[in-house]
Amino acid sequence: MCGRYTLFLEQAALEQRFDASFPAGNWWAPRYNMAPGQDLPVITDADPDRFDRLEWGLVPHWADDDSGGAINARVETVAEKPSFARAYAADDEARAVDGTRTAGRCLVPANGFYEWVETDRGSQPYRVAFEDDRAFAMAGLWERWEPDDSTTQTGLDAFGGGSSDAEDDPNGPLETFTVLTTEPNDLVGELHHRMAVILDPDQEREWLTAPDPSGLLEPYPGDDFEAYPVSTAVNSPATDDPSLVAPLE
């Protein structure tokens, strides 16, 4: 699975890498321990030219409440499972509620992720990243959930791709995302039996638009990745500083 990740590039570098802009203001700061339940940057198919902030843990539109969001979706079942099928579909009508687009695909920027390995001394976290710490995109899905009595205008930021309504009104719509997982490559397979779907840079925009994106969801080769043990301080989502990505001596 993918349960924690990092993204500590500066804003200008991220904007150049993903050809998308951050909203104005002090919106972004480097992150070393991104965790479920947090509002994190994604690029949605509804507005692929900008970064938006959605909560990690997808809540489908039909859910009774906004608890228990799914942080991962398996590629083997994503097209059929009710929680994810409408977001995965290429048919905009299937992604709509009352005629308004409320689900789809997204890119989840990262430059590393954590996995935990059981040892004789307990659970040891490892960080997996490219050797040069360059950014990559994980394949994701997004969805907008609204309480039954919400009077907030539907549609992601009214037109798609934004989370300002959810942040301003705690009783209003909630915009969430999940990360797709697949079989691991040889490197990650030594740590865990699943890994996030990492997209080739040339295929990122194709993931957002392809009628059938199943061919993009293969394990990313591990040749340029490295995995190294890090401090157990990463176990706490409240800890988020550069020391977390330092290799253990």
C-alpha positions, -999 to +999 in steps of 0.1 A: +000+000+000+010+037+000+003+052+034+029+080+037+049+100+012+071+131+008+072+161-015+098+186-005+106+205-037+101+242-038+070+257-054+087+270-086+103+236-092+070+218-089+052+243-112+078+238-138+079+200-134+041+195-137+033+225-159+007+237-134+004+267-111-003+270-073-030+294-061-018+328-050-006+332-014+014+310+010-002+279-002+027+255-004+055+244+019+078+214+015+065+183+032+084+153+047+055+132+061+023+134+041-004+113+058-040+102+053-066+128+064-044+157+055-052+182+027-025+176+001-017+189-035-031+171-065-037+180-101-072+169-113-085+162-148-111+188-142-084+216-140-051+202-151-033+236-152-033+241-114-026+224-082-055+219-058-057+207-022-078+177-015-080+154+016-063+121+013-089+093+018-115+090-009-152+092+002-176+083-025-205+106-032-230+079-020-215+074+014-237+081+045-210+102+061-175+115+054-156+090+076-134+061+067-121+074+033-100+049+012-064+059+009-056+033-018-074+017-047-062-016-063-058-014-100-071-050-104-106-039-092-107-001-096-129-003-127-156-023-110-155-014-073-184+010-065-162+033-044-139+040-074-156+030-107-172+064-115-140+083-108-121+059-130-145+059-158-139+080-190-176+088-193-182+123-178-219+115-174-209+086-151-188+110-130-217+134-125-243+140-098-274+159-110-255+168-141-225+182-124-190+167-126-180+155-092-153+128-097-124+119-119-087+111-121-058+130-107-020+132-104-006+130-069+029+146-069+055+131-047+093+126-045+094+096-022+072+073-001+076+052+031+071+015+037+075-004+070+093-037+074+089-060+104+122-068+121+133-085+153+134-050+168+100-039+156+087-021+126+114-003+106+104+025+082+121+028+048+120+056+024+118+048-014+128+075-039+147+082-070+184+085-063+182+123-072+150+129-052+132+141-084+095+145-084+071+119-099+033+115-101+013+087-086-020+078-103-050+090-082-087+094-082-108+122-067-144+126-057-166+152-041-189+142-012-217+164+001-239+161+032-276+156+024-286+190+037-257+209+021-268+240+001-233+246-012-230+249-049-220+215-064-190+209-087-154+210-077-148+247-070-181+253-090-163+244-123-139+216-112-106+213-095-106+232-061-111+227-024-119+261-011-155+254-003-145+224+019-119+244+037-142+274+044-172+254+055-166+223+077-202+212+072-200+216+035-187+195+006-156+174+011-132+168-018-110+137-014-085+115-033-070+081-033-038+066-047-039+036-070-017+006-061-003-023-081+021-052-078+056-040-066+088-038-086+117-059-074+130-031-051+097-024-034+088-061-033+115-066-007+096-042+016+059-047+008+036-067-015+020-035-031+033-002-044+018+030-057+012+033-094+040+057-105+034+072-140+061+078-166+063+116-171+052+112-207+021+093-196+009+117-168-015+137-189-026+106-207-037+092-174-060+122-170-077+118-203-073+083-218-106+064-225-089+032-213-059+039-190-054+003-179-021+000-199-006+028-178-010+010-145+020-013-146+047-014-118+073+013-124+108-002-128+130+000-098+163+006-116+166+043-106+151+040-072+168+035-038+154+023-005+170+031+028+160+030+065+149+062+083+140+072+118+109+058+135+100+094+141+081+092+108+056+069+125+039+100+139+020+121+113+025+151+136+062+150+128+072+167+096+107+180+092+138+173+070+154+149+095+128+123+085+143+117+051+179+113+064+193+078+062+200+060+094+237+057+102 
